[in-house]
Amino acid sequence: MVIEGNKKEIEAMMEFHKGNRQEGLRMQEEFASDFRTEYKEKDHCSCQKACRYHGNCKECVAIHRAHQEHVPNCMRPIINKKIKMLSELTEHTIANEIEAPKEILRKG
């Protein structure tokens, strides 16, 4: 089962956007049910960091909501994709003004 960009969940969101809430909810529950079955005993966490909360989304998200300094690693690709689209408005010149913290893993 693919989580990121899951076809069924994308179609569910299309139904929500069309105003078809009932169908969207039905499809969303179908995705959630498939997820529960598929990952009952498998690792589903996309985080590459060794972390005590790996795979425990509920506690991980609660911690990030509590300290509000940054988002969980698994959410970064989604947010970065949206930021990249916005950055296109200024030909990505913001990149010249950003320096990642030393603890961020960089591409070799």
C-alpha positions in Angstrom: 0.0 0.0 0.0 1.3 3.4 -0.9 0.4 6.2 1.6 1.9 9.3 -0.1 -0.2 10.3 -3.0 -2.6 7.4 -2.5 -5.0 7.2 -5.4 -8.1 6.3 -3.3 -7.5 9.2 -0.9 -6.8 11.6 -3.7 -10.2 10.6 -5.2 -11.8 11.0 -1.8 -10.5 14.6 -1.7 -11.9 15.2 -5.2 -15.3 14.1 -3.9 -15.0 16.5 -1.0 -14.1 19.4 -3.3 -17.1 18.6 -5.5 -19.3 18.9 -2.4 -20.0 15.2 -2.2 -19.1 14.9 1.5 -20.8 11.5 2.0 -18.8 9.8 -0.8 -15.6 11.5 0.3 -16.1 10.2 3.8 -16.9 6.7 2.6 -13.8 6.6 0.5 -11.7 8.1 3.3 -12.8 5.4 5.6 -12.0 2.8 3.0 -8.5 4.2 2.8 -8.2 4.2 6.6 -9.5 0.6 6.8 -7.0 -0.5 4.2 -4.3 1.3 6.1 -5.2 -0.4 9.4 -5.2 -3.8 7.8 -1.9 -3.3 5.8 0.1 -1.7 8.6 -1.3 -3.6 11.6 2.1 -5.1 12.2 4.3 -3.3 9.6 6.3 -0.1 9.8 4.5 2.7 8.1 6.6 5.6 9.3 8.5 7.5 6.6 10.8 9.3 9.0 14.4 8.5 8.4 15.5 9.7 11.8 16.1 7.3 14.7 13.5 8.4 17.1 11.8 7.0 20.1 8.4 7.9 18.6 9.1 6.3 15.2 5.7 4.9 14.0 3.8 6.4 16.9 2.1 9.3 14.9 -0.3 10.2 17.7 2.5 11.0 20.2 4.8 12.4 17.6 2.3 14.9 16.3 1.2 15.8 19.9 4.8 16.6 20.8 5.2 18.8 17.7 1.9 20.5 18.3 3.0 21.2 21.9 6.4 22.7 21.2 5.4 24.4 17.9 9.0 24.8 16.7 8.9 22.6 13.6 6.8 19.9 11.9 7.3 16.1 12.1 9.9 14.9 9.5 7.2 12.9 7.7 5.3 16.1 6.9 8.3 18.1 5.6 8.1 16.8 2.0 4.4 17.7 1.7 5.0 21.2 3.1 8.2 21.7 1.1 6.4 20.8 -2.1 3.9 23.6 -1.4 6.6 26.1 -0.4 8.5 25.3 -3.6 5.5 26.2 -5.7 5.2 29.5 -3.8 9.0 30.1 -4.2 8.5 29.9 -8.0 6.9 33.3 -7.8 10.3 34.8 -7.0 12.4 32.5 -9.2 13.4 30.6 -6.0 15.6 33.6 -4.9 14.6 32.8 -1.3 17.1 29.9 -1.5 19.9 32.5 -1.4 18.6 33.7 2.0 18.2 30.3 3.7 20.8 28.3 5.5 19.6 25.0 7.0 20.5 24.2 10.6 23.6 21.9 11.1 21.4 19.1 12.4 19.5 18.8 9.2 20.7 15.9 7.1 21.8 17.2 3.7 22.3 15.4 0.5 25.8 14.1 0.1 
